[in-house]
Protein backbone atom coordinates (compact mmCIF):
# COMPACT_ATOMS: atom_id res chain seq x y z
CA UNK A 1 0.00 0.00 0.00
CA UNK A 2 1.23 3.49 -0.87
CA UNK A 3 1.27 5.46 2.37
CA UNK A 4 1.71 8.84 0.66
CA UNK A 5 -1.33 10.98 -0.04
CA UNK A 6 -1.85 12.07 -3.62
CA UNK A 7 -2.23 15.74 -4.51
CA UNK A 8 -6.03 15.65 -4.37
CA UNK A 9 -6.04 14.00 -0.94
CA UNK A 10 -3.48 16.46 0.41
CA UNK A 11 -5.62 19.34 -0.87
CA UNK A 12 -8.73 17.84 0.74
CA UNK A 13 -7.08 17.57 4.15
CA UNK A 14 -5.44 20.99 3.91
CA UNK A 15 -8.77 22.64 3.16
CA UNK A 16 -10.55 20.60 5.82
CA UNK A 17 -7.94 21.44 8.45
CA UNK A 18 -8.32 25.13 7.68
CA UNK A 19 -12.10 24.93 7.95
CA UNK A 20 -11.92 23.00 11.24
CA UNK A 21 -9.43 25.50 12.67
CA UNK A 22 -11.78 28.37 11.83
CA UNK A 23 -14.74 26.68 13.54
CA UNK A 24 -12.88 25.27 16.57
CA UNK A 25 -14.27 26.08 20.01
CA UNK A 26 -11.94 27.32 22.81
CA UNK A 27 -12.05 24.27 25.07
CA UNK A 28 -14.74 23.18 27.51
CA UNK A 29 -16.67 26.02 29.10
CA UNK A 30 -18.56 23.72 31.49
CA UNK A 31 -19.01 20.04 32.25
CA UNK A 32 -20.74 18.29 29.34
CA UNK A 33 -20.87 14.71 28.10
CA UNK A 34 -20.59 15.76 24.46
CA UNK A 35 -20.56 18.83 22.22
CA UNK A 36 -22.77 18.28 19.20
CA UNK A 37 -22.34 21.15 16.74
CA UNK A 38 -25.13 21.71 14.23
CA UNK A 39 -23.19 24.70 12.92
CA UNK A 40 -20.09 22.62 12.12
CA UNK A 41 -22.31 19.94 10.60
CA UNK A 42 -23.89 22.49 8.26
CA UNK A 43 -20.50 23.97 7.37
CA UNK A 44 -18.99 20.59 6.46
CA UNK A 45 -22.05 19.60 4.45
CA UNK A 46 -22.16 22.92 2.57
CA UNK A 47 -18.45 22.57 1.70
CA UNK A 48 -19.10 19.11 0.26
CA UNK A 49 -16.81 17.16 2.58
CA UNK A 50 -19.53 14.78 3.79
CA UNK A 51 -20.53 13.88 0.22
CA UNK A 52 -17.04 13.55 -1.20
CA UNK A 53 -17.39 9.86 -2.12
CA UNK A 54 -20.26 10.79 -4.46
CA UNK A 55 -18.04 13.08 -6.53
CA UNK A 56 -16.39 11.89 -9.74
CA UNK A 57 -12.75 10.95 -9.17
CA UNK A 58 -13.17 10.39 -5.41
CA UNK A 59 -13.94 7.24 -3.46
CA UNK A 60 -14.25 5.62 -0.04
CA UNK A 61 -10.61 6.33 0.83
CA UNK A 62 -11.13 10.06 0.45
CA UNK A 63 -14.28 9.80 2.59
CA UNK A 64 -12.41 7.85 5.28
CA UNK A 65 -9.71 10.54 5.41
CA UNK A 66 -12.44 13.11 6.07
CA UNK A 67 -14.17 10.96 8.71
CA UNK A 68 -10.90 10.36 10.58
CA UNK A 69 -9.99 14.05 10.59
CA UNK A 70 -13.45 15.20 11.69
CA UNK A 71 -13.45 12.63 14.53
CA UNK A 72 -10.45 14.39 16.05
CA UNK A 73 -12.55 17.45 16.86
CA UNK A 74 -13.95 18.15 20.32
CA UNK A 75 -17.12 19.23 18.53
CA UNK A 76 -19.17 16.28 17.35
CA UNK A 77 -20.89 15.81 14.00
CA UNK A 78 -22.27 12.77 12.19
CA UNK A 79 -19.74 12.05 9.44
CA UNK A 80 -19.14 8.30 9.16
CA UNK A 81 -22.54 7.15 7.91
CA UNK A 82 -22.99 10.22 5.68
CA UNK A 83 -19.59 10.01 4.02
CA UNK A 84 -19.15 6.24 3.71
CA UNK A 85 -22.51 4.46 3.97
CA UNK A 86 -24.97 6.89 2.36
CA UNK A 87 -23.33 6.83 -1.12
CA UNK A 88 -24.39 3.16 -1.42
CA UNK A 89 -28.05 3.92 -0.72
CA UNK A 90 -30.93 5.14 -2.91
CA UNK A 91 -31.22 8.43 -1.02
CA UNK A 92 -30.52 12.07 -1.80
CA UNK A 93 -27.20 13.52 -0.73
CA UNK A 94 -28.96 15.93 1.64
CA UNK A 95 -30.74 13.19 3.60
CA UNK A 96 -28.71 13.41 6.75
CA UNK A 97 -27.60 13.28 9.58
CA UNK A 98 -27.90 9.50 9.68
CA UNK A 99 -28.23 7.11 12.62
CA UNK A 100 -27.49 3.39 12.37
CA UNK A 101 -28.97 0.58 14.44
CA UNK A 102 -28.49 -3.17 14.42
CA UNK A 103 -31.21 -5.33 15.91
CA UNK A 104 -34.65 -4.45 17.24
CA UNK A 105 -36.10 -0.98 16.81
CA UNK A 106 -36.33 -0.66 20.60
CA UNK A 107 -32.55 -0.21 20.88
CA UNK A 108 -30.73 3.10 21.34
CA UNK A 109 -28.71 4.53 18.47
CA UNK A 110 -25.97 7.11 18.18
CA UNK A 111 -27.05 10.41 16.58
CA UNK A 112 -30.73 9.44 16.55
CA UNK A 113 -31.87 12.67 18.31
CA UNK A 114 -30.44 14.72 15.41
CA UNK A 115 -31.00 12.25 12.56
CA UNK A 116 -33.23 12.56 9.53
CA UNK A 117 -32.70 8.93 8.52
CA UNK A 118 -32.27 5.70 10.49
CA UNK A 119 -30.55 2.73 8.85
CA UNK A 120 -31.69 -0.48 10.54
CA UNK A 121 -29.82 -3.75 10.03
CA UNK A 122 -32.45 -6.48 10.39
CA UNK A 123 -30.02 -9.30 9.59
CA UNK A 124 -31.29 -10.36 6.18
CA UNK A 125 -32.16 -6.87 4.92
CA UNK A 126 -31.75 -3.17 5.64
CA UNK A 127 -34.59 -0.76 6.35
CA UNK A 128 -34.27 2.97 5.71
CA UNK A 129 -36.64 4.87 7.99
CA UNK A 130 -37.20 8.63 7.70
CA UNK A 131 -37.07 10.26 11.13
CA UNK A 132 -38.51 13.39 12.65
CA UNK A 133 -37.85 14.76 16.12
CA UNK A 134 -41.25 13.74 17.46
CA UNK A 135 -40.42 10.07 16.97
CA UNK A 136 -37.29 10.11 19.12
CA UNK A 137 -36.88 9.80 22.87
CA UNK A 138 -33.42 11.06 23.99
CA UNK A 139 -31.39 8.63 26.11
CA UNK A 140 -29.15 9.92 28.90
CA UNK A 141 -25.71 8.39 28.84
CA UNK A 142 -22.08 9.25 29.60
CA UNK A 143 -21.09 7.84 26.22
CA UNK A 144 -20.10 10.98 24.35
CA UNK A 145 -22.72 10.92 21.58
CA UNK A 146 -26.33 12.09 21.43
CA UNK A 147 -28.25 8.82 21.90
CA UNK A 148 -31.92 8.17 21.37
CA UNK A 149 -34.49 5.47 20.78
CA UNK A 150 -37.67 5.46 18.78
CA UNK A 151 -40.76 6.27 20.82
CA UNK A 152 -42.94 5.19 17.93
CA UNK A 153 -42.36 4.44 14.24
CA UNK A 154 -44.39 3.64 11.17
CA UNK A 155 -42.40 0.91 9.41
CA UNK A 156 -44.68 1.21 6.39
CA UNK A 157 -42.90 4.47 5.61
CA UNK A 158 -39.53 2.72 5.32
CA UNK A 159 -37.60 1.60 2.25
CA UNK A 160 -36.16 -1.90 2.05
CA UNK A 161 -32.55 -2.33 0.89
CA UNK A 162 -31.17 -5.80 0.22
CA UNK A 163 -27.38 -5.42 0.09
CA UNK A 164 -26.70 -5.98 3.79
CA UNK A 165 -23.06 -6.97 3.21
CA UNK A 166 -22.21 -3.65 1.53
CA UNK A 167 -23.75 -1.62 4.35
CA UNK A 168 -21.93 -3.60 7.03
CA UNK A 169 -18.64 -3.30 5.14
CA UNK A 170 -18.87 0.49 4.97
CA UNK A 171 -20.19 0.66 8.54
CA UNK A 172 -17.04 -1.16 9.72
CA UNK A 173 -14.81 1.18 7.72
CA UNK A 174 -16.57 4.21 9.16
CA UNK A 175 -16.26 2.76 12.68
CA UNK A 176 -12.52 2.17 12.26
CA UNK A 177 -11.91 5.62 10.75
CA UNK A 178 -13.86 7.34 13.51
CA UNK A 179 -12.04 5.33 16.18
CA UNK A 180 -8.70 6.29 14.64
CA UNK A 181 -9.57 9.98 14.80
CA UNK A 182 -10.74 9.73 18.41
CA UNK A 183 -7.55 7.88 19.36
CA UNK A 184 -5.33 10.50 17.72
CA UNK A 185 -7.09 13.38 19.50
CA UNK A 186 -7.18 11.63 22.88
CA UNK A 187 -3.49 10.78 22.66
CA UNK A 188 -2.61 14.37 21.71
CA UNK A 189 -4.54 15.68 24.73
CA UNK A 190 -2.73 13.33 27.10
CA UNK A 191 0.70 14.06 25.62
CA UNK A 192 0.03 17.76 26.21
CA UNK A 193 -0.96 16.96 29.81
CA UNK A 194 2.07 14.81 30.67
CA UNK A 195 4.38 17.36 29.05
CA UNK A 196 3.10 20.28 31.13
CA UNK A 197 2.26 18.46 34.40
CA UNK A 198 5.19 17.99 36.81
CA UNK A 199 5.91 15.46 39.56
CA UNK A 200 9.11 15.31 41.62
CA UNK A 201 10.39 18.29 39.62
CA UNK A 202 10.04 16.53 36.25
CA UNK A 203 7.32 16.40 33.56
CA UNK A 204 5.20 13.27 33.94
CA UNK A 205 6.04 12.29 30.39
CA UNK A 206 9.73 12.05 31.20
CA UNK A 207 9.25 8.91 33.33
CA UNK A 208 10.21 5.75 31.50
CA UNK A 209 7.12 3.75 32.49
CA UNK A 210 4.88 6.42 30.99
CA UNK A 211 7.12 6.59 27.91
CA UNK A 212 6.60 2.89 27.24
CA UNK A 213 2.83 2.96 27.59
CA UNK A 214 2.50 6.15 25.55
CA UNK A 215 4.51 4.44 22.82
CA UNK A 216 2.08 1.52 22.89
CA UNK A 217 -0.86 3.91 22.74
CA UNK A 218 0.73 5.67 19.75
CA UNK A 219 1.18 2.30 18.02
CA UNK A 220 -2.50 1.53 18.60
CA UNK A 221 -3.63 4.88 17.19
CA UNK A 222 -1.40 4.67 14.12
CA UNK A 223 -2.22 1.02 13.41
CA UNK A 224 -5.93 1.74 13.69
CA UNK A 225 -5.61 4.63 11.27
CA UNK A 226 -3.70 2.72 8.61
CA UNK A 227 -5.90 -0.35 8.86
CA UNK A 228 -8.96 1.89 8.44
CA UNK A 229 -7.45 3.62 5.42
CA UNK A 230 -6.40 0.32 3.86
CA UNK A 231 -9.95 -1.01 4.29
CA UNK A 232 -11.34 2.13 2.65
CA UNK A 233 -8.81 1.87 -0.18
CA UNK A 234 -9.63 -1.77 -0.93
CA UNK A 235 -13.33 -1.45 0.03
CA UNK A 236 -13.01 -5.12 0.93
CA UNK A 237 -15.18 -6.86 3.54
CA UNK A 238 -12.30 -8.78 5.14
CA UNK A 239 -10.13 -5.66 5.42
CA UNK A 240 -13.09 -3.80 6.93
CA UNK A 241 -13.69 -6.52 9.55
CA UNK A 242 -9.99 -6.57 10.40
CA UNK A 243 -9.79 -2.79 10.79
CA UNK A 244 -12.92 -2.52 12.95
CA UNK A 245 -11.98 -5.57 15.02
CA UNK A 246 -8.45 -4.32 15.70
CA UNK A 247 -9.77 -0.92 16.78
CA UNK A 248 -12.39 -2.43 19.09
CA UNK A 249 -9.94 -4.91 20.60
CA UNK A 250 -7.52 -2.11 21.49
CA UNK A 251 -10.02 0.44 22.83
CA UNK A 252 -10.17 -0.85 26.43
CA UNK A 253 -6.40 -0.85 27.18
CA UNK A 254 -5.91 2.36 25.18
CA UNK A 255 -8.52 4.34 27.13
CA UNK A 256 -7.44 2.81 30.46
CA UNK A 257 -3.87 4.02 30.05
CA UNK A 258 -4.81 7.51 28.88
CA UNK A 259 -7.18 8.05 31.78
CA UNK A 260 -4.57 6.77 34.25
CA UNK A 261 -1.96 9.21 32.90
CA UNK A 262 -4.46 12.03 33.45
CA UNK A 263 -5.11 11.09 37.07
CA UNK A 264 -8.47 12.02 38.56
CA UNK A 265 -8.91 14.70 35.86
CA UNK A 266 -9.24 12.00 33.24
CA UNK A 267 -12.54 10.94 34.78
CA UNK A 268 -14.10 14.39 35.15
CA UNK A 269 -16.30 16.08 32.57
CA UNK A 270 -14.38 19.37 32.93
CA UNK A 271 -11.30 17.76 31.34
CA UNK A 272 -11.81 17.16 27.59
CA UNK A 273 -10.32 13.64 27.39
CA UNK A 274 -13.73 11.99 27.78
CA UNK A 275 -14.96 13.68 24.60
CA UNK A 276 -12.92 11.10 22.69
CA UNK A 277 -12.44 8.17 25.07
CA UNK A 278 -16.14 7.88 25.85
CA UNK A 279 -16.88 7.92 22.12
CA UNK A 280 -14.42 5.06 21.79
CA UNK A 281 -16.23 3.12 24.51
CA UNK A 282 -19.45 3.48 22.53
CA UNK A 283 -17.77 2.34 19.32
CA UNK A 284 -16.27 -0.70 21.06
CA UNK A 285 -19.58 -2.58 21.10
CA UNK A 286 -21.00 -1.75 17.66
CA UNK A 287 -21.68 -4.54 15.17
CA UNK A 288 -20.98 -7.21 17.76
CA UNK A 289 -17.74 -5.75 19.10
CA UNK A 290 -14.28 -7.18 18.47
CA UNK A 291 -15.50 -10.77 18.72
CA UNK A 292 -18.19 -10.05 16.13
CA UNK A 293 -15.61 -8.67 13.70
CA UNK A 294 -13.30 -11.64 14.33
CA UNK A 295 -16.14 -14.06 13.59
CA UNK A 296 -16.97 -12.19 10.38
CA UNK A 297 -13.33 -12.16 9.31
CA UNK A 298 -13.05 -15.91 9.95
CA UNK A 299 -16.22 -16.53 7.93
CA UNK A 300 -14.89 -14.48 5.02
CA UNK A 301 -11.50 -16.22 5.07
CA UNK A 302 -12.55 -19.81 5.69
CA UNK A 303 -16.27 -19.97 5.04
CA UNK A 304 -18.20 -22.74 6.78
CA UNK A 305 -14.95 -24.26 8.09
CA UNK A 306 -14.68 -21.29 10.46
C-alpha positions in Angstrom: 0.0 0.0 0.0 1.2 3.5 -0.9 1.3 5.5 2.4 1.7 8.8 0.7 -1.3 11.0 0.0 -1.8 12.1 -3.6 -2.2 15.7 -4.5 -6.0 15.7 -4.4 -6.0 14.0 -0.9 -3.5 16.5 0.4 -5.6 19.3 -0.9 -8.7 17.8 0.7 -7.1 17.6 4.1 -5.4 21.0 3.9 -8.8 22.6 3.2 -10.5 20.6 5.8 -7.9 21.4 8.5 -8.3 25.1 7.7 -12.1 24.9 8.0 -11.9 23.0 11.2 -9.4 25.5 12.7 -11.8 28.4 11.8 -14.7 26.7 13.5 -12.9 25.3 16.6 -14.3 26.1 20.0 -11.9 27.3 22.8 -12.1 24.3 25.1 -14.7 23.2 27.5 -16.7 26.0 29.1 -18.6 23.7 31.5 -19.0 20.0 32.2 -20.7 18.3 29.3 -20.9 14.7 28.1 -20.6 15.8 24.5 -20.6 18.8 22.2 -22.8 18.3 19.2 -22.3 21.1 16.7 -25.1 21.7 14.2 -23.2 24.7 12.9 -20.1 22.6 12.1 -22.3 19.9 10.6 -23.9 22.5 8.3 -20.5 24.0 7.4 -19.0 20.6 6.5 -22.0 19.6 4.5 -22.2 22.9 2.6 -18.5 22.6 1.7 -19.1 19.1 0.3 -16.8 17.2 2.6 -19.5 14.8 3.8 -20.5 13.9 0.2 -17.0 13.6 -1.2 -17.4 9.9 -2.1 -20.3 10.8 -4.5 -18.0 13.1 -6.5 -16.4 11.9 -9.7 -12.8 11.0 -9.2 -13.2 10.4 -5.4 -13.9 7.2 -3.5 -14.2 5.6 0.0 -10.6 6.3 0.8 -11.1 10.1 0.4 -14.3 9.8 2.6 -12.4 7.9 5.3 -9.7 10.5 5.4 -12.4 13.1 6.1 -14.2 11.0 8.7 -10.9 10.4 10.6 -10.0 14.0 10.6 -13.4 15.2 11.7 -13.5 12.6 14.5 -10.4 14.4 16.0 -12.6 17.4 16.9 -14.0 18.1 20.3 -17.1 19.2 18.5 -19.2 16.3 17.4 -20.9 15.8 14.0 -22.3 12.8 12.2 -19.7 12.1 9.4 -19.1 8.3 9.2 -22.5 7.2 7.9 -23.0 10.2 5.7 -19.6 10.0 4.0 -19.1 6.2 3.7 -22.5 4.5 4.0 -25.0 6.9 2.4 -23.3 6.8 -1.1 -24.4 3.2 -1.4 -28.0 3.9 -0.7 -30.9 5.1 -2.9 -31.2 8.4 -1.0 -30.5 12.1 -1.8 -27.2 13.5 -0.7 -29.0 15.9 1.6 -30.7 13.2 3.6 -28.7 13.4 6.8 -27.6 13.3 9.6 -27.9 9.5 9.7 -28.2 7.1 12.6 -27.5 3.4 12.4 -29.0 0.6 14.4 -28.5 -3.2 14.4 -31.2 -5.3 15.9 -34.7 -4.4 17.2 -36.1 -1.0 16.8 -36.3 -0.7 20.6 -32.6 -0.2 20.9 -30.7 3.1 21.3 -28.7 4.5 18.5 -26.0 7.1 18.2 -27.1 10.4 16.6 -30.7 9.4 16.5 -31.9 12.7 18.3 -30.4 14.7 15.4 -31.0 12.3 12.6 -33.2 12.6 9.5 -32.7 8.9 8.5 -32.3 5.7 10.5 -30.6 2.7 8.8 -31.7 -0.5 10.5 -29.8 -3.8 10.0 -32.4 -6.5 10.4 -30.0 -9.3 9.6 -31.3 -10.4 6.2 -32.2 -6.9 4.9 -31.7 -3.2 5.6 -34.6 -0.8 6.3 -34.3 3.0 5.7 -36.6 4.9 8.0 -37.2 8.6 7.7 -37.1 10.3 11.1 -38.5 13.4 12.6 -37.8 14.8 16.1 -41.2 13.7 17.5 -40.4 10.1 17.0 -37.3 10.1 19.1 -36.9 9.8 22.9 -33.4 11.1 24.0 -31.4 8.6 26.1 -29.2 9.9 28.9 -25.7 8.4 28.8 -22.1 9.2 29.6 -21.1 7.8 26.2 -20.1 11.0 24.4 -22.7 10.9 21.6 -26.3 12.1 21.4 -28.2 8.8 21.9 -31.9 8.2 21.4 -34.5 5.5 20.8 -37.7 5.5 18.8 -40.8 6.3 20.8 -42.9 5.2 17.9 -42.4 4.4 14.2 -44.4 3.6 11.2 -42.4 0.9 9.4 -44.7 1.2 6.4 -42.9 4.5 5.6 -39.5 2.7 5.3 -37.6 1.6 2.3 -36.2 -1.9 2.0 -32.6 -2.3 0.9 -31.2 -5.8 0.2 -27.4 -5.4 0.1 -26.7 -6.0 3.8 -23.1 -7.0 3.2 -22.2 -3.7 1.5 -23.7 -1.6 4.3 -21.9 -3.6 7.0 -18.6 -3.3 5.1 -18.9 0.5 5.0 -20.2 0.7 8.5 -17.0 -1.2 9.7 -14.8 1.2 7.7 -16.6 4.2 9.2 -16.3 2.8 12.7 -12.5 2.2 12.3 -11.9 5.6 10.8 -13.9 7.3 13.5 -12.0 5.3 16.2 -8.7 6.3 14.6 -9.6 10.0 14.8 -10.7 9.7 18.4 -7.5 7.9 19.4 -5.3 10.5 17.7 -7.1 13.4 19.5 -7.2 11.6 22.9 -3.5 10.8 22.7 -2.6 14.4 21.7 -4.5 15.7 24.7 -2.7 13.3 27.1 0.7 14.1 25.6 0.0 17.8 26.2 -1.0 17.0 29.8 2.1 14.8 30.7 4.4 17.4 29.0 3.1 20.3 31.1 2.3 18.5 34.4 5.2 18.0 36.8 5.9 15.5 39.6 9.1 15.3 41.6 10.4 18.3 39.6 10.0 16.5 36.3 7.3 16.4 33.6 5.2 13.3 33.9 6.0 12.3 30.4 9.7 12.1 31.2 9.2 8.9 33.3 10.2 5.7 31.5 7.1 3.7 32.5 4.9 6.4 31.0 7.1 6.6 27.9 6.6 2.9 27.2 2.8 3.0 27.6 2.5 6.1 25.5 4.5 4.4 22.8 2.1 1.5 22.9 -0.9 3.9 22.7 0.7 5.7 19.8 1.2 2.3 18.0 -2.5 1.5 18.6 -3.6 4.9 17.2 -1.4 4.7 14.1 -2.2 1.0 13.4 -5.9 1.7 13.7 -5.6 4.6 11.3 -3.7 2.7 8.6 -5.9 -0.4 8.9 -9.0 1.9 8.4 -7.4 3.6 5.4 -6.4 0.3 3.9 -9.9 -1.0 4.3 -11.3 2.1 2.7 -8.8 1.9 -0.2 -9.6 -1.8 -0.9 -13.3 -1.5 0.0 -13.0 -5.1 0.9 -15.2 -6.9 3.5 -12.3 -8.8 5.1 -10.1 -5.7 5.4 -13.1 -3.8 6.9 -13.7 -6.5 9.5 -10.0 -6.6 10.4 -9.8 -2.8 10.8 -12.9 -2.5 12.9 -12.0 -5.6 15.0 -8.5 -4.3 15.7 -9.8 -0.9 16.8 -12.4 -2.4 19.1 -9.9 -4.9 20.6 -7.5 -2.1 21.5 -10.0 0.4 22.8 -10.2 -0.9 26.4 -6.4 -0.9 27.2 -5.9 2.4 25.2 -8.5 4.3 27.1 -7.4 2.8 30.5 -3.9 4.0 30.0 -4.8 7.5 28.9 -7.2 8.0 31.8 -4.6 6.8 34.2 -2.0 9.2 32.9 -4.5 12.0 33.4 -5.1 11.1 37.1 -8.5 12.0 38.6 -8.9 14.7 35.9 -9.2 12.0 33.2 -12.5 10.9 34.8 -14.1 14.4 35.2 -16.3 16.1 32.6 -14.4 19.4 32.9 -11.3 17.8 31.3 -11.8 17.2 27.6 -10.3 13.6 27.4 -13.7 12.0 27.8 -15.0 13.7 24.6 -12.9 11.1 22.7 -12.4 8.2 25.1 -16.1 7.9 25.8 -16.9 7.9 22.1 -14.4 5.1 21.8 -16.2 3.1 24.5 -19.4 3.5 22.5 -17.8 2.3 19.3 -16.3 -0.7 21.1 -19.6 -2.6 21.1 -21.0 -1.8 17.7 -21.7 -4.5 15.2 -21.0 -7.2 17.8 -17.7 -5.8 19.1 -14.3 -7.2 18.5 -15.5 -10.8 18.7 -18.2 -10.1 16.1 -15.6 -8.7 13.7 -13.3 -11.6 14.3 -16.1 -14.1 13.6 -17.0 -12.2 10.4 -13.3 -12.2 9.3 -13.0 -15.9 9.9 -16.2 -16.5 7.9 -14.9 -14.5 5.0 -11.5 -16.2 5.1 -12.6 -19.8 5.7 -16.3 -20.0 5.0 -18.2 -22.7 6.8 -15.0 -24.3 8.1 -14.7 -21.3 10.5 
